[in-house]
Amino acid sequence: MVVLAVLLLVVVLTCVPYLVTIAFAEGPVTTDASPIFGVTVPQGYKQWELIAPAEEAAPLDELRAVVGNQTAIDAYQSGTLPFPDGTILVKRAWKRKQSPEFASATIPGAATTVQVMVKDSKQYASTGGWGFGRFINGRPVDEAQHRTCFACHDARAKSRDYVFTRLAP
């Protein structure tokens, strides 16, 4: 009986740090949907595979990383265009900050936005098959900002299924 209790205690103590890490890695989960499109921040996106990093110059001065779900990764790797329904792309952005340890390094500072694109060719037929969401601190920005999403993608990336980001080599 004592051996079983000790074994159970060891299992619990071994698993708790792992479970706590997972809970905090996800960050706050929000069910708030973007206006117009109804897009939400997908759970687990922080563990998705990197598609490409980017740096945005002034006035934004941001570091960005686009990640994708497995459908997106498979499409990028096979060169599939248009992207299949179910593709989800998430752009994470942070203010650029100089590293305190290494003068020539730029590192992420405060988080600025999480931007989401969801491919559903039927639901979002009027916007090239894509739904958009832009979130600050887990909350969607206003409808006016969401109205600018498709116009920008349409003007600059229509030939690539409205997606700016290319797979990093």
N, C-alpha and C positions, 0 to 999 in steps of 0.2 A: 504494500500500500504506500509506504514512504517512497519507494523507488518510482512508482507511478506518479506521485505528486511532484517529485523532483523533476521527472521527465516532462511533465506538463508545464511546470514553471519554466524550464529551459526553453521549451517550444514557444511559450508566450513571450518571454523576454527576447527571444531571437526574432520573432515576427513583428513585435510592436514598432521598433524603429523603421522597419520597412513600410509598414502600413501608414505611419505618420508621414514618412517621406512622400508617399503617393498622395496622401490627402493634401499636403501643402504644395506639391508640385502642380496640382491641377489649378490652384488659385480659386478665387471665388467663382462659383458657377452661377451664371445668370440665365434666366429664361426670357429676359427682355428681348423682344424681336425688333429688328430694324423696321422703321416705317417704310411703306410702299412694298417692300419685298418679303418681310416676315422672316428674315434670316437671323439666326442666333449664333452665338459663339459656340463652336463645337467642343464637346468634352474631350479631354485628352490631347488637344492639338499641340500642346507644348512638347509632347513626345513624338510628334510626326517627323518624318524625314525632311531634311533641308533640301530645297530646290535651288535656291540661290540667295546669297547675301547682296546687299546694296548699300550705298551711302548716298544720302540726299544732301546736296549743298544748301547754302543759305538761301532763303531765310529759315528753312526748316531745320537744317543741321541735325539730321537724324541718321542713325544706323538702322538698317532694316533687314529682316530675314523672312523669306517666303518659304513656308512649309506646306506640305500637301498630304492628303490622305492617300491610302494605297492605290485608289483608282487614279488619282493624279500622277503619282509616281510611275505607275505602269504606263500611262499615256505618254508621259515625258520620255521614258526610257525607250519606248517603241516608236516614238515620233508620230503618234496618233493625233491627227487634227481632223475634224473638230474634236475637242475633248468629249469623252462620253458622259452621259448623265450620271450623276453620283460623284463627279469630281468636286472636291472642295479644296480651295486654296486659302491660306491664311497668311496675311502679312502682319508681322509683329514689328513695332517701331519703338525706338528709344532715342532720347536726346544723346548726341555725341558728347563724350567727356574725355578729357585727357587722363590717362592712367597715372595714378600717384606713384606707381612703382617703376614705370618705364616711360620716359618723357616723349618718345616718338610714337607711342601707342595710343590709339583712340579706343575707348571702351564704351559699352552701353551705360547710360545714366538712367534717368527717370523714364519709365514707360510713357509713351505718348498715345498710341492708338493700336487697336487690333482691327484689321480690315479683312473681311471674309467675302469670298466669291463662291457661289454654289451653282453647279450646272444642273439644270432641269429644263430641257428644251420645250416641254409643254407648258409648265407653270410660268416660265419667264420668256415666252416666245417673243414678246414685244421688245425685249432687251437682249437679243442675240442668244437667248437660252441661259442667261446668267442672272442670278439674284445677288444683291450686294448688301453688305452690312458694314458699318463703320462704328466702332465702339471706343469710348473713353472711360476708363475705370469700370469696365464691364457694362456700361450703359450705352445704348445706341444714341448717336447724335441726331439732330433734328431732321425733319423731312426735307427741308431745303438743301441740306448737304447731301442727302441721299439722291436727290434729283440730279446732281452733277456727275454721279458715278458712271452711268452708261455713256453719256455724251463724251466724256473724256476717253473712255476705252474705245468707243466707236470711231472717234477722230484719229486715234493714234495706233490702235492695235487690231483693227478689224480683220486684217489678213492673217492674223495668228489666233483666230477665234476669240478676239477681244482680250487676250491675255498679254500683258507686257513682259512678264518674267520668262526668261529662257533658262533651261537647265544649266547649271554651272558645270564647266568641264571637270 
